[in-house]
Amino acid sequence: MIAVARVIREHRGSVVRTLRETFGVGISDLGDGLTWGEARDLLEEASADPGTHLGAKLAGWSYPATTRQLLSLIAELGPKTSKKLVPWVLPDPRRSTTTADAAEVAAAQADMEAGLVFAD
């Protein structure tokens, strides 16, 4: 019950819309036609599905989209054009900078070399 209430408090608009559009129930049904346990199960399912408003919001997407919709978009427009329309923002690898300093890199390389074992 606490987990459901927390999700509703933190993402009320997305929860209301997802419950109504996806499952045909509302938060006003809680306690009557919708048990707290069932609400938890529905919200867990919706959270894992970026095709719902709640799932898209939790994934950091700008809009909900199913895998089928995204594949259709890529097939229809091609990967280069569809890259501009997908609901997430991918970092540009050409603009990324290393956040590790030279000492961290040296320590990581030493750890990696120490763990390498060659068998005869």
N, C-alpha and C positions, 0 to 999 in steps of 0.2 A: 504494500500500500504506500509506503514511504517513497519507494523508487518511482512509482507511477506519479505520485504527487510532485516529486522533484522534476521529472521530465516535463510534466504539464506546466509547472511554474517557469522553467527555463526556456521552453519552446512552445508556448501556448498556441500561437497562431498556426504553426506547422502541425502540432498535434491535433488540433481541432479539424483542420482541413484534411489531414490524412485519415483520421478516424471516420469522418463523414464521407469522403470521396472513395476511399478504398474499402472500408468495411461496413459502411451504411449505419454507423452508430455515432453518437456524440458524447462529449464528456458529461452532458446532463443525464445520460443513461447510466452513469456509474452508480452502483448500489442498487439499482432497480433491475433493468434488463441486461446490464453488463457488470459482471463481478470484477473486483479488483484484480484477481488472478488472471481472468481472461483479458482484461485491459493490459496487464503486464505482458502477456503473451503476444497480443496484437502489436503493442509498441515495440517489442523486441524484433518481431518480424519486419515491421515498417522501418525500423532503424537500420536494418541490414540491407534494405532495398532502396537504392538510389533513384528508383522510379517513383518513389513517394516523396511528398514534400518534406516530411520529417527526415527520411533517409538522405535526401539530397542536401538538406541543411547540415546534418551531422557530418556528411562527407566533405563539406565546404564547397559544394557545387552551387553555381548560380541559378540553376533550374533543375527540376527532376527529369531524368531520362533513363529508360531501360537499356539494357545491353542491345536488344534488338533494334531499338531506335537509333542508338549510336552507330551500330554496324551499318544500318541502312543509310545514315547520313554520310559515313565514310565511303560506302560503295557508290552512292549517287554523286557526291561532289568530289571525291578523290581525297587522299590523305592531306595534301597541302592546304586545300581550301577548307576542308572540314576542321582542320586544326584550329582555325580561327573561331569556330562555332561551338566547340565542345564546352561543356559546362564547368570545366576546371581550368586552372591556370597552371601551366607547366613552367618551371624555371628554365631560363635560357642557359644552357651549359657553357656558352661562350662568355657569359657575363658573371659566372660564379667565380668566387675567389676562395683561395684556401684560407681556412681559419686557423689552421695549425701553424705554430711557429717552428723554426728549424729544430729546436730541442725536442719537441713533440714528435716530429717526423723521424728524427734519429732514434728516439726511444722505441717508436712503433716498428721501425725497420729492424732494430736489434732484437726485439721480442719475436718478430716473425722469423728472423734467421735462427734464433735459438730453438724455435719450435720445428724447424725443418730437419728431418732425419732421412738420410739416404741409405738404403739397404744394399748390400752387395749381392 
